[in-house]
Amino acid sequence: MGRNRAVIAMMALWLLVQMGAPSGAKAEEPRRGADIAAGAISALATIFAFPARVAACVATVALGGVTYGLTLGTSELLRQEIVAGTNYTCGGRFYITPEEVKQFAKEPERRM
């Protein structure tokens, strides 16, 4: 019951931001609306991407540990693969920046 209220509150806040941001933009400032939208999309993408990244990291470490344990640590190749996979899934940032959103939005323009 409480979870549904939280989801509805988040959706209402998102809708309010989406409706209010364009009305605050002026013709002289065309980038302001894009900046606000990129920030909002960045926040939403981070909310969805963060748990997925954490789950991938935990799964990589867990499966790698089990696999390394089954081989009793005798496979150097397996150890290297586990370390590389762990660095890939657990390394880096766990959030998405507005600049990344803007760059992704400009990609289709380059193709034309």
VODRENBA-351079 format. One record per residue (C-alpha): residue number from 1; chain; x, y, z. Coordinates in Angstrom, 1 decimal. Example, Ala and Ser with C-alpha at 12.3 -4.5 7.8 and 13.67 -1.06 7.14 Angstrom:
BEGIN
<dogu resi="1" chain="A" xx="12.3" yy="-4.5" zz="7.8"/>
<dogu resi="2" chain="A" xx="13.7" yy="-1.1" zz="7.1"/>
This chain:
BEGIN
<dogu resi="1" chain="A" xx="0.0" yy="0.0" zz="0.0"/>
<dogu resi="2" chain="A" xx="2.8" yy="2.4" zz="0.9"/>
<dogu resi="3" chain="A" xx="4.8" yy="1.5" zz="-2.1"/>
<dogu resi="4" chain="A" xx="1.9" yy="2.4" zz="-4.4"/>
<dogu resi="5" chain="A" xx="1.6" yy="5.8" zz="-2.8"/>
<dogu resi="6" chain="A" xx="5.4" yy="6.4" zz="-3.3"/>
<dogu resi="7" chain="A" xx="5.2" yy="5.5" zz="-6.9"/>
<dogu resi="8" chain="A" xx="2.2" yy="7.7" zz="-7.5"/>
<dogu resi="9" chain="A" xx="3.9" yy="10.6" zz="-5.7"/>
<dogu resi="10" chain="A" xx="7.0" yy="10.1" zz="-7.9"/>
<dogu resi="11" chain="A" xx="5.0" yy="10.1" zz="-11.0"/>
<dogu resi="12" chain="A" xx="3.1" yy="13.2" zz="-10.0"/>
<dogu resi="13" chain="A" xx="6.3" yy="15.0" zz="-9.2"/>
<dogu resi="14" chain="A" xx="7.8" yy="14.0" zz="-12.6"/>
<dogu resi="15" chain="A" xx="4.7" yy="15.2" zz="-14.4"/>
<dogu resi="16" chain="A" xx="4.8" yy="18.5" zz="-12.5"/>
<dogu resi="17" chain="A" xx="8.5" yy="19.0" zz="-13.4"/>
<dogu resi="18" chain="A" xx="7.8" yy="18.1" zz="-17.1"/>
<dogu resi="19" chain="A" xx="4.9" yy="20.6" zz="-17.2"/>
<dogu resi="20" chain="A" xx="6.6" yy="23.4" zz="-15.3"/>
<dogu resi="21" chain="A" xx="10.0" yy="23.3" zz="-17.0"/>
<dogu resi="22" chain="A" xx="8.9" yy="24.3" zz="-20.5"/>
<dogu resi="23" chain="A" xx="6.7" yy="27.1" zz="-19.2"/>
<dogu resi="24" chain="A" xx="9.7" yy="28.7" zz="-17.5"/>
<dogu resi="25" chain="A" xx="11.8" yy="28.7" zz="-20.6"/>
<dogu resi="26" chain="A" xx="12.0" yy="31.9" zz="-22.7"/>
<dogu resi="27" chain="A" xx="12.7" yy="32.3" zz="-26.4"/>
<dogu resi="28" chain="A" xx="16.0" yy="33.9" zz="-25.7"/>
<dogu resi="29" chain="A" xx="17.1" yy="30.8" zz="-23.7"/>
<dogu resi="30" chain="A" xx="16.5" yy="27.8" zz="-25.9"/>
<dogu resi="31" chain="A" xx="19.1" yy="25.7" zz="-24.0"/>
<dogu resi="32" chain="A" xx="17.4" yy="26.1" zz="-20.6"/>
<dogu resi="33" chain="A" xx="14.5" yy="23.8" zz="-21.4"/>
<dogu resi="34" chain="A" xx="16.9" yy="21.2" zz="-22.8"/>
<dogu resi="35" chain="A" xx="19.1" yy="21.4" zz="-19.8"/>
<dogu resi="36" chain="A" xx="16.2" yy="21.0" zz="-17.4"/>
<dogu resi="37" chain="A" xx="14.9" yy="18.0" zz="-19.4"/>
<dogu resi="38" chain="A" xx="18.3" yy="16.4" zz="-19.6"/>
<dogu resi="39" chain="A" xx="18.6" yy="16.8" zz="-15.8"/>
<dogu resi="40" chain="A" xx="15.2" yy="15.2" zz="-15.2"/>
<dogu resi="41" chain="A" xx="15.9" yy="12.3" zz="-17.6"/>
<dogu resi="42" chain="A" xx="19.3" yy="11.8" zz="-16.0"/>
<dogu resi="43" chain="A" xx="17.7" yy="11.5" zz="-12.6"/>
<dogu resi="44" chain="A" xx="15.1" yy="9.0" zz="-13.8"/>
<dogu resi="45" chain="A" xx="17.7" yy="7.0" zz="-15.7"/>
<dogu resi="46" chain="A" xx="19.9" yy="6.8" zz="-12.6"/>
<dogu resi="47" chain="A" xx="16.9" yy="5.6" zz="-10.6"/>
<dogu resi="48" chain="A" xx="16.5" yy="2.6" zz="-13.0"/>
<dogu resi="49" chain="A" xx="20.1" yy="2.0" zz="-13.8"/>
<dogu resi="50" chain="A" xx="21.6" yy="2.0" zz="-10.3"/>
<dogu resi="51" chain="A" xx="19.8" yy="-1.1" zz="-9.0"/>
<dogu resi="52" chain="A" xx="20.5" yy="-2.9" zz="-12.3"/>
<dogu resi="53" chain="A" xx="24.2" yy="-2.1" zz="-12.0"/>
<dogu resi="54" chain="A" xx="24.4" yy="-3.2" zz="-8.4"/>
<dogu resi="55" chain="A" xx="22.6" yy="-6.5" zz="-9.3"/>
<dogu resi="56" chain="A" xx="25.0" yy="-7.2" zz="-12.1"/>
<dogu resi="57" chain="A" xx="28.0" yy="-6.5" zz="-9.8"/>
<dogu resi="58" chain="A" xx="26.6" yy="-8.8" zz="-7.1"/>
<dogu resi="59" chain="A" xx="25.8" yy="-11.5" zz="-9.6"/>
<dogu resi="60" chain="A" xx="29.3" yy="-11.3" zz="-11.2"/>
<dogu resi="61" chain="A" xx="31.0" yy="-11.5" zz="-7.8"/>
<dogu resi="62" chain="A" xx="28.8" yy="-14.4" zz="-6.6"/>
<dogu resi="63" chain="A" xx="29.1" yy="-16.5" zz="-9.7"/>
<dogu resi="64" chain="A" xx="32.8" yy="-15.7" zz="-10.1"/>
<dogu resi="65" chain="A" xx="33.4" yy="-16.8" zz="-6.5"/>
<dogu resi="66" chain="A" xx="31.5" yy="-20.0" zz="-6.9"/>
<dogu resi="67" chain="A" xx="33.3" yy="-20.8" zz="-10.1"/>
<dogu resi="68" chain="A" xx="36.7" yy="-20.0" zz="-8.6"/>
<dogu resi="69" chain="A" xx="35.8" yy="-22.2" zz="-5.6"/>
<dogu resi="70" chain="A" xx="34.8" yy="-25.1" zz="-7.8"/>
<dogu resi="71" chain="A" xx="38.2" yy="-25.0" zz="-9.5"/>
<dogu resi="72" chain="A" xx="39.9" yy="-24.7" zz="-6.1"/>
<dogu resi="73" chain="A" xx="41.7" yy="-21.6" zz="-7.4"/>
<dogu resi="74" chain="A" xx="43.9" yy="-23.7" zz="-9.8"/>
<dogu resi="75" chain="A" xx="42.9" yy="-21.9" zz="-13.1"/>
<dogu resi="76" chain="A" xx="44.9" yy="-18.8" zz="-13.7"/>
<dogu resi="77" chain="A" xx="42.8" yy="-18.1" zz="-16.9"/>
<dogu resi="78" chain="A" xx="39.6" yy="-18.3" zz="-14.9"/>
<dogu resi="79" chain="A" xx="40.9" yy="-15.9" zz="-12.3"/>
<dogu resi="80" chain="A" xx="41.9" yy="-13.4" zz="-14.9"/>
<dogu resi="81" chain="A" xx="38.4" yy="-13.6" zz="-16.5"/>
<dogu resi="82" chain="A" xx="36.7" yy="-13.2" zz="-13.1"/>
<dogu resi="83" chain="A" xx="38.8" yy="-10.1" zz="-12.2"/>
<dogu resi="84" chain="A" xx="38.2" yy="-8.5" zz="-15.7"/>
<dogu resi="85" chain="A" xx="34.5" yy="-9.2" zz="-15.4"/>
<dogu resi="86" chain="A" xx="34.3" yy="-7.8" zz="-11.9"/>
<dogu resi="87" chain="A" xx="36.2" yy="-4.7" zz="-12.9"/>
<dogu resi="88" chain="A" xx="33.8" yy="-4.2" zz="-15.9"/>
<dogu resi="89" chain="A" xx="30.5" yy="-4.6" zz="-14.0"/>
<dogu resi="90" chain="A" xx="31.5" yy="-3.1" zz="-10.6"/>
<dogu resi="91" chain="A" xx="33.8" yy="-0.4" zz="-11.8"/>
<dogu resi="92" chain="A" xx="33.0" yy="3.1" zz="-13.1"/>
<dogu resi="93" chain="A" xx="30.1" yy="5.3" zz="-12.2"/>
<dogu resi="94" chain="A" xx="26.7" yy="4.1" zz="-11.0"/>
<dogu resi="95" chain="A" xx="24.9" yy="7.2" zz="-12.2"/>
<dogu resi="96" chain="A" xx="24.0" yy="8.9" zz="-15.5"/>
<dogu resi="97" chain="A" xx="25.0" yy="12.5" zz="-16.1"/>
<dogu resi="98" chain="A" xx="22.9" yy="15.1" zz="-18.0"/>
<dogu resi="99" chain="A" xx="25.9" yy="15.5" zz="-20.4"/>
<dogu resi="100" chain="A" xx="25.5" yy="11.8" zz="-21.3"/>
<dogu resi="101" chain="A" xx="21.8" yy="12.3" zz="-22.0"/>
<dogu resi="102" chain="A" xx="22.5" yy="15.3" zz="-24.2"/>
<dogu resi="103" chain="A" xx="25.1" yy="13.4" zz="-26.1"/>
<dogu resi="104" chain="A" xx="22.8" yy="10.4" zz="-26.6"/>
<dogu resi="105" chain="A" xx="20.0" yy="12.8" zz="-27.8"/>
<dogu resi="106" chain="A" xx="22.3" yy="14.3" zz="-30.4"/>
<dogu resi="107" chain="A" xx="23.4" yy="11.0" zz="-31.9"/>
<dogu resi="108" chain="A" xx="20.4" yy="10.7" zz="-34.4"/>
<dogu resi="109" chain="A" xx="21.2" yy="14.1" zz="-35.7"/>
<dogu resi="110" chain="A" xx="24.7" yy="12.9" zz="-36.8"/>
<dogu resi="111" chain="A" xx="23.3" yy="10.0" zz="-38.8"/>
<dogu resi="112" chain="A" xx="21.2" yy="12.3" zz="-41.1"/>
